[in-house]
Amino acid sequence: MNVELTVNGSAHRLDVEPRTSLADALRDGLRLTGTTLGCEHGVCGSCTVLVDGTAIRSCLVLAVQADGADIRTVEGLAGDGEPHPLQEAFAAEHALQCGFCTPGFLMLLAGALAEEPDLDHDERRLDEVLASNLCRCTGYAGIRRAAARAARRMRGDVAPADHAADPYEPERGSWS
């Protein structure tokens, strides 16, 4: 079957088997390997991408179901050669260790923060969002801090790379 996808702003036409998942179409058909496959059952969230602005598990969606959709993968997160505020925040807050789950978390949070720019103001809601993806390395504290830092930056509360001026900067030396 032929599918037409707009991925990270570029139009693509792919010939796929009807049973090909969107994750496989992205990885094998377009060589966008940032979308990682973990459980392939929709549990871990490593394969999260944005489809028409909504975070979805690409291992659970068939490529033919995404025909005509606008898809954003982790490769399309940065813009104009600059890292996305989420990418900067993940680095600053040490929100990754092995990095396997990181693309899924980045895309999950990109979608969530686009819908809820003040997500960091409600810790319970932020925890609900983050609970949909699994990380086996970090314990989530760094990921929570990174999400909050990126939210502030995306709202314009903090200048880019102005960590010293961030009034919300947590005290270092804490494991929380």
Residue frames as a rotation matrix with the C-alpha (Angstrom) as fourth column:
MET 1
0.581 0.814 0.000 0.00
0.814 -0.581 0.000 0.00
0.000 0.000 -1.000 0.00
ASN 2
-0.375 -0.645 0.666 1.13
0.588 -0.721 -0.367 3.54
0.717 0.254 0.650 -0.66
VAL 3
0.524 0.470 -0.711 1.04
0.838 -0.433 0.332 6.04
-0.152 -0.769 -0.620 2.18
GLU 4
0.036 -0.464 0.885 1.84
0.382 -0.812 -0.441 9.72
0.923 0.354 0.148 2.14
LEU 5
0.536 0.027 -0.844 3.32
0.841 -0.099 0.531 11.14
-0.069 -0.995 -0.075 5.32
THR 6
0.487 -0.474 0.733 4.66
-0.133 -0.870 -0.475 14.55
0.863 0.134 -0.487 6.16
VAL 7
0.677 -0.351 -0.647 7.51
0.725 0.467 0.506 13.84
0.124 -0.811 0.571 8.56
ASN 8
0.027 -0.661 -0.750 9.36
0.693 -0.528 0.491 16.69
-0.721 -0.533 0.443 10.22
GLY 9
0.169 0.189 -0.967 8.09
-0.284 -0.930 -0.231 19.03
-0.944 0.314 -0.103 7.53
SER 10
-0.666 -0.452 -0.594 9.05
-0.698 0.094 0.710 16.90
-0.265 0.887 -0.378 4.51
ALA 11
0.470 0.876 -0.110 6.58
-0.834 0.399 -0.382 14.98
-0.291 0.271 0.917 2.37
HIS 12
-0.737 -0.661 0.142 7.24
-0.593 0.733 0.333 11.27
-0.325 0.161 -0.932 1.86
ARG 13
0.469 0.781 -0.412 5.55
-0.870 0.489 -0.063 8.53
0.152 0.388 0.909 -0.12
LEU 14
-0.598 -0.648 0.472 6.17
-0.735 0.678 0.001 5.01
-0.321 -0.346 -0.881 1.13
ASP 15
0.127 0.555 -0.822 5.15
-0.617 0.693 0.372 1.59
0.777 0.460 0.431 -0.12
VAL 16
-0.638 -0.304 0.708 4.34
-0.769 0.309 -0.560 -0.47
-0.049 -0.901 -0.431 3.00
GLU 17
-0.746 0.440 -0.499 2.76
0.346 0.897 0.273 -3.78
0.568 0.031 -0.822 3.87
PRO 18
0.154 0.898 0.413 -0.70
-0.100 -0.401 0.910 -3.27
0.983 -0.182 0.028 5.40
ARG 19
0.785 0.157 -0.599 0.59
0.502 0.403 0.765 -4.63
0.362 -0.902 0.237 8.73
THR 20
-0.261 -0.957 0.128 3.62
0.704 -0.280 -0.652 -2.27
0.660 -0.080 0.747 8.95
SER 21
0.403 0.346 -0.847 3.59
0.867 -0.441 0.232 -0.19
-0.294 -0.828 -0.478 12.10
LEU 22
0.953 -0.072 0.296 4.25
0.031 -0.944 -0.329 3.53
0.303 0.323 -0.897 11.91
ALA 23
0.610 -0.774 0.170 7.38
-0.435 -0.149 0.888 2.95
-0.662 -0.616 -0.428 14.01
ASP 24
0.079 -0.582 0.809 8.73
0.528 0.713 0.461 0.47
-0.846 0.391 0.364 11.46
ALA 25
0.649 0.194 0.736 7.83
0.750 -0.325 -0.576 2.77
0.127 0.926 -0.357 8.56
LEU 26
0.942 -0.319 0.099 9.75
-0.332 -0.928 0.167 5.61
0.039 -0.190 -0.981 10.22
ARG 27
0.363 -0.850 0.383 12.74
-0.417 0.219 0.882 3.47
-0.833 -0.480 -0.275 11.18
ASP 28
-0.138 -0.427 0.894 13.01
0.479 0.761 0.438 1.18
-0.867 0.489 0.100 8.15
GLY 29
0.442 0.431 0.787 11.33
0.890 -0.102 -0.444 3.19
-0.111 0.897 -0.429 5.42
LEU 30
0.878 -0.046 0.476 12.69
0.085 -0.964 -0.251 6.64
0.471 0.261 -0.843 6.28
ARG 31
0.040 -0.927 -0.372 15.77
0.675 0.300 -0.675 5.66
0.737 -0.224 0.638 8.33
LEU 32
0.011 0.047 0.999 14.63
-0.575 -0.817 0.045 7.85
0.818 -0.575 0.018 11.24
THR 33
-0.032 -0.133 -0.991 16.00
0.392 0.910 -0.135 5.63
0.919 -0.393 0.023 13.97
GLY 34
-0.811 -0.205 0.547 15.52
-0.350 -0.579 -0.736 8.12
0.468 -0.789 0.398 16.81
THR 35
0.262 0.926 0.271 12.11
-0.932 0.171 0.319 6.54
0.249 -0.336 0.908 17.33
THR 36
-0.756 -0.654 0.028 13.15
-0.627 0.712 -0.316 3.59
0.187 -0.256 -0.948 19.46
LEU 37
0.294 0.809 -0.510 11.29
-0.504 0.584 0.636 0.32
0.812 0.070 0.579 19.82
GLY 38
-0.568 -0.429 0.702 11.19
-0.820 0.222 -0.528 -1.12
0.070 -0.876 -0.478 23.31
CYS 39
-0.534 0.417 0.735 8.26
-0.287 0.729 -0.622 -3.33
-0.795 -0.543 -0.270 24.19
GLU 40
-0.927 0.236 -0.292 6.35
-0.289 0.049 0.956 -3.11
0.240 0.971 0.023 20.87
HIS 41
-0.454 0.817 -0.356 3.14
0.825 0.536 0.178 -3.44
0.336 -0.213 -0.918 22.92
GLY 42
0.089 0.496 0.864 2.47
0.193 -0.859 0.474 0.24
0.977 0.125 -0.172 23.68
VAL 43
0.718 0.198 -0.667 3.58
0.653 0.139 0.745 -0.02
0.240 -0.970 -0.029 27.29
CYS 44
0.029 -0.863 -0.505 6.99
0.951 -0.131 0.278 1.66
-0.306 -0.488 0.817 27.46
GLY 45
0.824 0.393 -0.408 6.47
0.280 -0.909 -0.310 4.81
-0.493 0.141 -0.859 25.35
SER 46
-0.152 -0.982 -0.109 9.91
0.288 -0.149 0.946 4.72
-0.946 0.112 0.305 23.74
CYS 47
-0.608 -0.053 0.792 8.33
0.783 0.127 0.609 4.95
-0.133 0.990 -0.036 20.30
THR 48
0.293 0.802 -0.521 6.27
0.669 -0.561 -0.488 8.08
-0.683 -0.205 -0.701 21.05
VAL 49
-0.822 -0.375 0.430 5.96
0.569 -0.587 0.576 10.54
0.037 0.718 0.696 18.16
LEU 50
-0.430 0.709 -0.558 3.57
-0.145 -0.665 -0.733 13.41
-0.891 -0.235 0.389 17.48
VAL 51
-0.711 0.348 0.611 0.87
0.702 0.305 0.644 12.75
0.038 0.887 -0.461 14.91
ASP 52
-0.015 0.653 0.757 -1.03
0.444 -0.674 0.591 15.91
0.896 0.345 -0.280 14.03
GLY 53
-0.193 -0.217 0.957 0.28
-0.537 -0.793 -0.288 17.35
0.821 -0.569 0.037 17.30
THR 54
0.680 0.509 0.527 -0.84
-0.723 0.346 0.599 14.48
0.122 -0.788 0.603 19.53
ALA 55
-0.450 -0.859 0.242 1.62
-0.890 0.453 -0.047 12.14
-0.069 -0.237 -0.969 21.24
ILE 56
0.750 0.649 -0.129 1.00
-0.660 0.747 -0.079 8.55
0.045 0.144 0.989 20.15
ARG 57
0.040 -0.670 0.741 2.75
-0.326 0.693 0.643 5.20
-0.945 -0.267 -0.191 20.47
SER 58
0.041 -0.049 -0.998 4.00
-0.986 -0.161 -0.033 4.58
-0.159 0.986 -0.055 16.94
CYS 59
-0.931 -0.364 -0.005 4.31
-0.362 0.924 0.125 0.83
-0.041 0.118 -0.992 17.57
LEU 60
-0.545 0.799 0.256 0.51
0.340 0.489 -0.803 0.62
-0.767 -0.350 -0.538 17.98
VAL 61
0.384 0.640 -0.666 -0.45
-0.374 -0.552 -0.745 2.62
-0.844 0.535 0.027 14.89
LEU 62
0.237 -0.257 0.937 -0.27
0.785 0.618 -0.029 1.18
-0.572 0.743 0.349 11.42
ALA 63
-0.769 -0.588 -0.252 1.49
0.295 -0.676 0.676 3.27
-0.568 0.445 0.693 8.81
VAL 64
-0.653 0.582 0.484 -1.67
0.562 -0.056 0.825 3.16
0.508 0.811 -0.290 6.66
GLN 65
0.332 0.779 -0.532 -3.61
0.942 -0.248 0.225 4.73
0.044 -0.576 -0.817 9.55
ALA 66
0.044 -0.426 -0.904 -1.23
0.432 -0.807 0.402 7.69
-0.901 -0.408 0.149 9.46
ASP 67
-0.364 -0.141 0.921 -1.71
0.931 -0.069 0.357 8.27
0.014 0.988 0.157 5.73
GLY 68
0.194 0.398 0.896 -1.90
0.526 -0.814 0.248 12.03
0.828 0.423 -0.368 5.15
ALA 69
0.849 0.164 -0.502 -0.80
0.528 -0.278 0.802 12.86
-0.007 -0.947 -0.323 8.71
ASP 70
0.437 -0.732 0.523 1.75
-0.415 -0.680 -0.605 15.39
0.798 0.047 -0.601 9.89
ILE 71
0.838 -0.213 -0.503 4.31
0.484 0.714 0.506 13.48
0.251 -0.667 0.701 11.96
ARG 72
0.466 -0.739 0.487 7.06
-0.682 -0.651 -0.335 14.88
0.564 -0.176 -0.807 14.13
THR 73
0.701 -0.359 -0.616 9.83
0.512 0.855 0.083 12.64
0.497 -0.374 0.783 15.40
VAL 74
0.667 -0.514 -0.539 12.71
0.439 -0.313 0.842 13.39
-0.602 -0.798 0.017 17.75
GLU 75
-0.313 -0.809 0.498 14.86
0.908 -0.100 0.407 14.16
-0.279 0.579 0.766 14.68
GLY 76
-0.179 0.343 0.922 12.52
0.607 -0.699 0.378 17.09
0.774 0.628 -0.083 13.96
LEU 77
0.530 0.412 -0.742 12.44
0.848 -0.259 0.462 18.46
-0.002 -0.874 -0.486 17.50
ALA 78
-0.265 -0.703 -0.660 15.36
0.565 -0.668 0.485 20.87
-0.781 -0.244 0.574 17.15
GLY 79
0.742 0.551 0.383 14.86
0.638 -0.401 -0.657 23.90
-0.208 0.732 -0.649 14.96
ASP 80
0.900 -0.383 0.206 17.24
-0.191 -0.773 -0.605 26.04
0.391 0.505 -0.769 12.93
GLY 81
0.110 -0.936 -0.333 20.22
0.114 0.345 -0.932 24.08
0.987 0.064 0.145 14.20
GLU 82
-0.516 -0.214 0.829 19.38
-0.725 -0.406 -0.556 24.90
0.456 -0.888 0.054 17.81
PRO 83
-0.867 0.227 -0.443 18.33
0.376 0.883 -0.283 22.28
0.326 -0.412 -0.851 20.36
HIS 84
0.135 0.971 0.195 14.73
0.152 -0.215 0.965 22.37
0.979 -0.101 -0.177 21.53
PRO 85
-0.045 -0.117 0.992 14.27
-0.848 -0.521 -0.100 23.66
0.528 -0.846 -0.075 25.10
LEU 86
0.883 0.369 0.291 13.40
-0.466 0.762 0.449 20.11
-0.057 -0.532 0.845 26.14
GLN 87
0.677 -0.699 -0.229 16.69
0.438 0.633 -0.638 18.80
0.591 0.331 0.735 24.75
GLU 88
-0.169 -0.742 0.649 18.62
-0.223 -0.612 -0.759 21.52
0.960 -0.273 -0.062 26.57
ALA 89
0.258 0.365 0.894 16.72
-0.929 -0.158 0.333 20.85
0.263 -0.917 0.299 29.80
PHE 90
0.985 0.078 -0.152 17.33
-0.049 0.982 0.185 17.10
0.163 -0.175 0.971 29.62
ALA 91
0.230 -0.971 -0.067 21.06
0.463 0.170 -0.870 17.75
0.856 0.170 0.488 29.30
ALA 92
-0.260 -0.338 0.904 21.12
-0.472 -0.773 -0.425 20.40
0.842 -0.537 0.042 32.05
GLU 93
0.285 0.495 0.821 19.14
-0.956 0.086 0.280 18.28
0.068 -0.865 0.498 34.49
HIS 94
-0.774 -0.633 -0.004 20.91
-0.633 0.774 -0.013 15.00
0.011 -0.007 -1.000 33.72
ALA 95
0.054 0.957 0.285 17.52
-0.839 0.198 -0.507 13.53
-0.542 -0.211 0.814 32.80
LEU 96
0.833 0.188 -0.520 18.95
-0.465 0.747 -0.475 10.58
0.299 0.638 0.710 30.94
GLN 97
0.217 -0.801 0.558 21.38
-0.519 0.390 0.761 7.81
-0.827 -0.454 -0.331 31.51
CYS 98
-0.359 -0.364 0.859 21.30
0.453 0.737 0.502 5.17
-0.816 0.569 -0.100 28.80
GLY 99
-0.674 0.103 -0.732 19.13
-0.488 -0.806 0.336 7.41
-0.555 0.583 0.593 26.58
PHE 100
-0.930 0.296 0.218 16.96
0.367 0.724 0.584 4.63
0.015 0.623 -0.782 25.18
CYS 101
-0.069 0.983 -0.170 13.69
0.975 0.030 -0.222 6.08
-0.213 -0.181 -0.960 26.50
THR 102
-0.522 -0.238 -0.819 14.71
0.344 -0.938 0.053 9.72
-0.781 -0.254 0.571 25.97
PRO 103
-0.982 0.181 0.050 13.23
-0.029 -0.405 0.914 10.21
0.186 0.896 0.403 22.46
GLY 104
-0.277 0.934 -0.224 9.87
0.684 0.356 0.637 9.00
0.675 0.024 -0.737 23.70
PHE 105
0.009 0.235 -0.972 9.95
0.913 -0.399 -0.088 11.27
-0.409 -0.886 -0.218 26.74
LEU 106
-0.824 -0.367 -0.431 11.00
0.178 -0.891 0.418 14.26
-0.537 0.267 0.800 24.62
MET 107
-0.837 0.537 0.102 8.13
0.030 -0.140 0.990 13.75
0.546 0.832 0.101 22.19
LEU 108
-0.084 0.801 -0.593 5.63
0.915 0.298 0.273 13.02
0.395 -0.519 -0.758 24.97
LEU 109
-0.129 -0.035 -0.991 6.59
0.742 -0.666 -0.073 16.25
-0.657 -0.745 0.112 26.72
ALA 110
-0.980 -0.186 -0.074 6.69
0.084 -0.717 0.692 18.27
-0.182 0.672 0.718 23.49
GLY 111
-0.496 0.865 0.073 3.07
0.344 0.119 0.932 17.32
0.797 0.487 -0.356 22.87
ALA 112
0.116 0.551 -0.826 2.01
0.977 0.085 0.194 17.79
0.177 -0.830 -0.529 26.49
LEU 113
-0.420 -0.349 -0.838 3.65
0.588 -0.808 0.041 21.22
-0.691 -0.475 0.545 26.84
ALA 114
-0.961 0.170 0.219 2.11
0.099 -0.527 0.844 22.38
0.258 0.833 0.489 23.56
GLU 115
-0.111 0.986 -0.125 -1.32
0.450 0.162 0.878 21.52
0.886 0.041 -0.461 24.99
GLU 116
0.854 0.363 -0.372 -0.61
0.466 -0.219 0.857 22.55
0.230 -0.906 -0.356 28.60
PRO 117
0.234 -0.836 0.496 2.13
0.102 -0.486 -0.868 25.23
0.967 0.254 -0.028 28.78
ASP 118
0.013 -0.177 0.984 1.73
-0.884 -0.461 -0.071 25.50
0.466 -0.869 -0.163 32.57
LEU 119
0.565 0.232 -0.791 2.06
-0.068 0.969 0.236 21.76
0.822 -0.079 0.564 33.12
ASP 120
-0.401 -0.838 -0.371 4.89
0.390 0.210 -0.897 22.35
0.829 -0.504 0.242 35.58
HIS 121
-0.529 0.257 0.809 2.53
-0.669 -0.713 -0.211 24.23
0.522 -0.652 0.549 37.91
ASP 122
0.535 0.753 0.383 0.66
-0.845 0.465 0.264 21.03
0.021 -0.465 0.885 38.77
GLU 123
-0.487 -0.852 0.193 3.04
-0.860 0.507 0.066 18.33
-0.154 -0.134 -0.979 40.02
ARG 124
-0.181 0.501 0.846 0.29
-0.156 0.835 -0.527 15.71
-0.971 -0.227 -0.073 40.10
ARG 125
0.836 0.514 -0.194 -0.64
-0.237 0.017 -0.971 16.37
-0.495 0.858 0.136 36.48
LEU 126
0.231 -0.843 -0.485 3.03
-0.960 -0.116 -0.255 16.33
0.159 0.525 -0.836 35.41
ASP 127
-0.596 -0.430 0.678 3.46
-0.606 0.795 -0.029 12.98
-0.526 -0.428 -0.735 37.17
GLU 128
0.332 0.796 0.506 0.36
-0.077 0.557 -0.827 11.64
-0.940 0.236 0.246 35.36
VAL 129
0.810 -0.079 -0.581 1.83
-0.584 -0.203 -0.786 12.62
-0.056 0.976 -0.210 32.01
LEU 130
-0.132 -0.982 -0.134 5.26
-0.973 0.154 -0.170 11.17
0.187 0.108 -0.976 32.79
ALA 131
-0.225 0.086 0.971 3.78
-0.558 0.805 -0.201 7.93
-0.799 -0.586 -0.133 34.16
SER 132
0.799 0.596 -0.077 2.74
-0.388 0.415 -0.823 6.94
-0.459 0.687 0.563 30.65
ASN 133
0.573 -0.687 -0.448 6.39
-0.405 0.238 -0.883 6.30
0.713 0.687 -0.142 29.68
LEU 134
0.965 -0.247 -0.092 8.90
0.228 0.604 0.764 4.01
-0.134 -0.758 0.639 31.34
CYS 135
0.351 -0.933 0.081 12.50
-0.628 -0.299 -0.719 4.73
0.695 0.201 -0.690 32.25
ARG 136
0.842 -0.056 -0.536 14.54
0.317 0.856 0.408 2.02
0.436 -0.514 0.739 33.89
CYS 137
-0.045 -0.996 -0.072 17.57
0.770 0.011 -0.638 4.17
0.637 -0.084 0.766 34.73
THR 138
-0.516 -0.392 0.762 16.84
0.129 -0.914 -0.384 7.63
0.847 -0.099 0.522 36.13
GLY 139
-0.602 0.357 -0.714 14.15
0.790 0.139 -0.597 7.39
-0.114 -0.924 -0.366 38.78
TYR 140
0.171 0.789 0.590 12.28
0.905 -0.363 0.224 10.28
0.390 0.496 -0.776 37.06
ALA 141
0.386 -0.010 -0.922 13.54
0.637 -0.720 0.275 13.13
-0.667 -0.694 -0.271 39.29
GLY 142
-0.629 -0.704 -0.330 15.76
0.201 -0.557 0.806 14.55
-0.751 0.440 0.491 36.55
ILE 143
-0.683 0.461 0.566 13.01
0.673 0.096 0.734 14.09
0.284 0.882 -0.376 33.98
ARG 144
0.406 0.841 -0.358 10.56
0.914 -0.380 0.145 16.03
-0.014 -0.386 -0.922 36.19
ARG 145
0.116 -0.449 -0.886 13.10
0.343 -0.819 0.460 18.84
-0.932 -0.357 0.059 36.65
ALA 146
-0.862 -0.466 0.201 13.81
0.317 -0.185 0.930 18.90
-0.397 0.865 0.307 32.92
ALA 147
-0.238 0.864 0.443 10.10
0.909 0.036 0.416 19.11
0.343 0.502 -0.794 32.08
ALA 148
0.588 0.454 -0.670 9.66
0.716 -0.677 0.170 22.03
-0.376 -0.580 -0.723 34.49
ARG 149
-0.266 -0.778 -0.569 12.78
0.230 -0.624 0.747 23.81
-0.936 0.067 0.345 33.21
ALA 150
-0.857 -0.046 0.513 11.67
0.513 0.012 0.858 23.42
-0.046 0.999 0.013 29.59
ALA 151
0.152 0.985 0.086 8.14
0.973 -0.165 0.164 24.60
0.175 0.059 -0.983 30.39
ARG 152
0.424 -0.065 -0.903 9.52
0.447 -0.852 0.272 27.80
-0.788 -0.519 -0.333 31.96
ARG 153
-0.630 -0.752 -0.196 11.81
0.142 -0.359 0.923 28.36
-0.764 0.554 0.332 28.98
MET 154
-0.674 0.417 0.611 9.05
0.725 0.214 0.654 27.70
0.142 0.884 -0.446 26.44
ARG 155
0.470 0.856 -0.215 6.77
0.882 -0.461 0.092 30.22
-0.021 -0.233 -0.972 28.22
GLY 156
0.210 -0.479 0.852 9.57
0.329 -0.786 -0.523 32.77
0.920 0.391 -0.008 28.18
ASP 157
0.986 0.169 -0.005 10.00
0.051 -0.272 0.961 32.84
0.161 -0.947 -0.276 31.96
VAL 158
0.422 -0.906 0.036 13.75
0.082 0.077 0.994 32.15
-0.903 -0.417 0.107 31.56
ALA 159
0.485 -0.341 -0.805 16.15
-0.842 -0.430 -0.325 33.20
-0.236 0.836 -0.496 28.84
PRO 160
0.912 -0.188 -0.365 17.87
-0.017 0.871 -0.490 30.46
0.410 0.453 0.791 26.79
ALA 161
0.242 -0.885 -0.397 20.96
0.629 0.455 -0.631 29.03
0.739 -0.097 0.667 28.47
ASP 162
-0.211 -0.259 0.943 20.60
-0.466 -0.821 -0.330 31.57
0.859 -0.509 0.052 31.29
HIS 163
0.153 0.274 -0.949 20.73
0.492 0.812 0.314 28.97
0.857 -0.515 -0.010 34.02
ALA 164
-0.753 -0.497 -0.432 22.24
0.615 -0.297 -0.731 31.31
0.235 -0.816 0.529 36.59
ALA 165
-0.874 0.447 0.191 19.29
-0.461 -0.887 -0.033 33.69
0.154 -0.117 0.981 36.19
ASP 166
-0.249 0.816 -0.522 16.69
0.019 0.543 0.839 30.94
0.968 0.199 -0.151 36.54
PRO 167
-0.347 0.129 0.929 14.89
-0.865 -0.428 -0.264 31.81
0.363 -0.895 0.260 39.78
TYR 168
0.704 0.689 0.173 13.51
-0.708 0.662 0.247 28.27
0.056 -0.296 0.953 39.90
GLU 169
0.053 -0.782 -0.621 16.92
-0.449 0.537 -0.714 26.60
0.892 0.316 -0.323 39.72
PRO 170
0.933 0.292 -0.209 16.98
0.030 0.514 0.857 23.91
0.358 -0.806 0.471 42.41
GLU 171
0.463 -0.794 0.395 19.80
-0.834 -0.238 0.498 23.78
-0.302 -0.559 -0.772 44.88
ARG 172
0.299 -0.450 -0.841 22.50
-0.512 0.669 -0.540 21.44
0.805 0.592 -0.030 43.63
GLY 173
-0.767 -0.604 0.216 23.63
-0.538 0.423 -0.730 18.56
0.350 -0.676 -0.649 45.77
SER 174
-0.169 0.809 0.563 20.10
-0.746 0.268 -0.610 17.30
-0.644 -0.523 0.558 46.22
TRP 175
-0.953 -0.137 0.271 18.99
0.033 0.841 0.540 13.95
-0.301 0.523 -0.797 44.84
SER 176
-0.133 0.990 0.056 15.37
0.327 0.097 -0.940 15.03
-0.936 -0.107 -0.336 44.41
